[in-house]
Amino acid sequence: KYLSEYPSIKIIIDLHRDAISSGNTDKVAPIIEINGKKAAQVMLVMGSETKSIKGYPNWKANLHLAMRLQQTLEVMYPSLARSMQLSSGKYNQNLSSGAMLIEIGTEANTLDEALYSGELVGTALGSLFNTISN
């Protein structure tokens, strides 16, 4: 609906928290210290077109954008981003060539850790967007 209403939208960010367990009921909170503060690690989850997933022509453009964000995060805040997850699926990323899904920590991270990570990711996104021409 919003893409139809606002056709100038170029970037779509689907923001979530991950769910990681240690194999039983213990929840895992991925944490990294950045500038003396605890931050929840983040992970980009990107869909791809495969034999079973069709109608997703933008997946390589989305992956390219996500890889640029992953690189930007690594330069600005080493180890804030966990390894990117590339999956067979669309995650609504097929709606745009500028879509990505970002997981910020897990339900086991504190609100402060997640908020700080959101701030860091926002700063990295701003830096990345400043390098992208229209």
Secondary structure, 3 states (H helix, E strand, C coil): CHHHHCCCCCCEEEEEEECCECCCCCECCCEEEECCEEEECEEEEEEECCCCCCCCCCHHHHHHHHHHHHHHHHHHCCCCECCCEEEEECCCHHHCCCEEEEEEEECCCCHHHHHHHHHHHHHHHHHHHHHCCC
